[in-house]
Amino acid sequence: MPSSHVVAQIAIVGIVATAVMDAWLLILARLGVPSTSFSLVGRWVGHATRGRFAHVAIAQAEALPFEHALGWSFHYLVGIAYAGLLVAVQGAAWLEQPSPLPALVFGVATVSAPWLVMQPAMGAGFAGAKTQSPRSSRLRSLANHTVFGIGLYLAASALQWLGR
């Protein structure tokens, strides 16, 4: 069982890495690039808690109260969970001496979740195959998760630097 200090570090790294990804998404949105709707993610989570995991088109599913907040909360909880998984794979020592390659590889690997779980469950098909532009959708997802991996490294490096 990790110490409370390591758990706190994991939470901070996950939150900061997710925020880095969100900053990236905000920049893209300002440039007119379509992005994930966390309201729709919240809608999916809300319906999943009621036993409905797959939708033909999540945008057409019944809207739920607080779906926007639920989507954002879920997004950050997943970021923390991913940070925890990275530390579980690399060991807590990675937090003390973070290196970019494991974080980057891990960030890229996390794209499997939207491609294989979230997009099919929300009606977009495997790896966005049912979207208007599957190739663009895949590239955006890959870029977003690469930025998340960069965020994992930057967050762990900042924590290590601040802890000196």
C-alpha positions in Angstrom: 0.0 0.0 0.0 1.5 3.4 -1.0 2.1 6.0 1.7 -0.2 8.9 2.0 2.6 11.1 0.6 2.7 9.0 -2.6 -1.1 8.9 -2.9 -1.1 12.7 -2.6 1.6 13.0 -5.2 -0.3 10.7 -7.6 -3.5 12.8 -7.1 -1.6 16.0 -7.9 0.2 14.5 -10.9 -3.2 13.2 -12.2 -4.9 16.6 -11.7 -2.1 18.6 -13.2 -1.7 16.3 -16.2 -5.4 16.4 -16.9 -5.4 20.2 -16.6 -2.5 20.3 -19.1 -4.6 18.3 -21.5 -7.6 20.6 -20.8 -5.4 23.6 -21.6 -4.5 21.9 -24.9 -8.2 21.3 -25.6 -9.0 24.9 -24.9 -6.4 26.1 -27.3 -7.8 23.7 -30.0 -11.3 24.9 -29.3 -10.2 28.5 -29.8 -8.7 27.5 -33.1 -12.1 25.9 -34.1 -11.0 22.3 -33.7 -13.8 20.1 -32.3 -13.3 18.6 -28.9 -14.8 16.2 -26.4 -18.0 17.3 -24.7 -17.6 16.6 -21.1 -21.4 17.1 -20.7 -21.8 14.0 -23.0 -19.2 12.1 -21.0 -21.3 13.0 -17.9 -24.4 11.9 -19.6 -22.8 8.5 -20.4 -21.6 8.1 -16.8 -25.0 9.0 -15.5 -26.7 6.4 -17.8 -24.0 3.8 -17.0 -24.9 4.1 -13.3 -28.4 3.2 -14.3 -27.3 0.1 -16.2 -27.1 1.5 -19.7 -23.6 1.4 -21.0 -24.0 1.6 -24.8 -25.8 4.2 -26.9 -26.5 4.6 -30.6 -25.7 8.3 -30.2 -25.1 9.7 -26.7 -26.1 13.2 -27.8 -29.6 11.8 -28.4 -29.9 10.1 -25.0 -31.9 11.7 -22.3 -30.1 14.7 -20.7 -29.4 14.2 -17.0 -29.2 16.8 -14.2 -25.6 17.8 -13.4 -24.2 15.9 -16.4 -21.7 18.6 -17.1 -20.2 18.5 -13.6 -20.4 14.7 -13.6 -18.4 14.6 -16.9 -15.7 16.9 -15.6 -15.4 15.1 -12.3 -15.2 11.8 -14.1 -12.5 13.2 -16.5 -10.3 14.3 -13.5 -10.9 11.0 -11.6 -9.7 9.1 -14.6 -6.6 11.3 -14.9 -5.8 10.6 -11.2 -6.4 6.8 -11.8 -4.1 6.9 -14.8 -1.4 8.6 -12.8 -1.8 5.9 -10.2 -1.5 3.2 -12.8 1.7 4.8 -14.2 3.2 4.9 -10.7 2.1 1.3 -10.1 3.8 0.2 -13.3 6.9 2.4 -12.9 7.2 2.3 -9.1 7.0 5.2 -6.7 10.6 5.9 -7.4 9.5 7.4 -10.7 7.9 10.2 -8.8 11.2 11.1 -7.2 13.1 10.9 -10.5 10.5 11.3 -13.3 11.7 10.6 -16.8 9.7 11.6 -19.9 9.7 8.4 -21.9 7.5 6.3 -19.5 5.0 9.2 -19.1 4.8 9.8 -22.8 4.4 6.1 -23.7 1.8 5.7 -21.0 -0.1 8.8 -22.2 -0.2 7.5 -25.7 -1.3 4.1 -24.4 -4.3 5.7 -22.6 -5.8 6.5 -26.0 -7.0 2.9 -25.9 -9.7 3.8 -23.4 -11.6 6.2 -25.6 -10.9 4.2 -28.8 -12.0 0.8 -27.3 -14.5 1.8 -24.6 -15.8 5.3 -24.5 -16.3 6.0 -28.2 -18.0 2.7 -29.0 -20.2 3.1 -25.8 -21.2 6.6 -26.8 -22.1 5.6 -30.4 -19.0 6.8 -32.2 -17.7 3.3 -33.0 -14.3 1.7 -32.3 -11.7 4.4 -32.6 -14.2 6.9 -33.8 -15.1 4.8 -36.9 -18.7 6.2 -37.0 -17.6 9.9 -36.7 -17.8 12.3 -39.7 -14.0 12.1 -40.1 -12.6 9.0 -38.4 -9.0 9.7 -39.3 -9.2 13.2 -37.8 -11.0 11.9 -34.8 -8.3 9.3 -34.2 -5.5 11.8 -34.6 -7.1 14.3 -32.2 -7.5 11.6 -29.6 -3.9 10.5 -30.1 -2.7 14.0 -29.8 -4.8 14.7 -26.7 -3.5 11.7 -24.9 0.1 12.4 -26.0 -0.3 15.9 -24.3 -1.7 14.1 -21.2 1.5 12.0 -21.1 3.6 15.2 -21.4 1.5 16.6 -18.6 2.2 13.5 -16.4 6.0 14.1 -16.8 5.7 17.9 -16.3 3.6 17.5 -13.2 5.9 14.9 -11.6 9.0 17.0 -12.5 7.4 20.1 -11.0 6.6 18.2 -7.8 10.1 16.8 -7.6 11.6 20.2 -8.2 9.3 21.8 -5.5 10.2 19.1 -3.1 13.9 19.8 -3.1 
